Amino acid sequence: MPNDLTDMVSVRYMVDDVDAAIDFYTKHLGFTLRMSAAPAFADVARGQLRLLLSGPTSSAGRPMPDGTVPAPGGWNRIHLIVGDIAAEVDRLRDAGLTFRNDIVKGPGGQQILLEDPSGNVVELFQPAGG
């Protein structure tokens, strides 16, 4: 895992429960915990991907000037490559995790959308021919 943050790609996800998000990403998707300030914030990484998990009490969770409160669950997502999507889906379903759809096949490969405990999306993708 790179130590220089300029060598990492950082993505922020708003989450409802930082501890549940840490467990989800480290237990099921191979992320490593870099730092936890739960319940407000945590920093997990997988390779050069740094995922910032911001809870409702984090500075990122503060209301906007118009009163809008940042919330999880949109359609933007991180994209993780897997070698055998069917086996990965079976493993994650057996662990009781939730998907938004079934495996979709296209010219570039196959994908499915996994939800974290707050409803944020993680795309699992198996390239064509992989």
JOCOR-V648361 format. One record per residue. N is the residue number from 1. PSI is psi as a letter, one per 30 degrees, with the letter a starting at -180 (999 if undefined). Layout:
N PSI
N PSI
//
This chain:
1 k
2 k
3 f
4 j
5 f
6 f
7 g
8 l
9 k
10 k
11 k
12 k
13 k
14 k
15 l
16 e
17 j
18 e
19 e
20 e
21 e
22 e
23 e
24 e
25 e
26 e
27 e
28 f
29 g
30 g
31 l
32 k
33 k
34 e
35 k
36 k
37 h
38 k
39 g
40 e
41 l
42 l
43 j
44 l
45 l
46 j
47 b
48 g
49 k
50 j
51 j
52 j
53 j
54 j
55 l
56 f
57 g
58 l
59 e
60 f
61 f
62 k
63 k
64 l
65 f
66 g
67 f
68 k
69 k
70 k
71 l
72 l
73 g
74 a
75 f
76 l
77 l
78 l
79 j
80 k
81 k
82 l
83 e
84 j
85 e
86 e
87 e
88 e
89 e
90 e
91 e
92 e
93 e
94 f
95 g
96 g
97 l
98 k
99 k
100 f
101 a
102 l
103 k
104 k
105 k
106 a
107 f
108 f
109 a
110 k
111 l
112 l
113 j
114 k
115 k
116 l
117 f
118 f
119 g
120 k
121 k
122 j
123 k
124 k
125 k
126 j
127 l
128 k
129 g
130 999
//
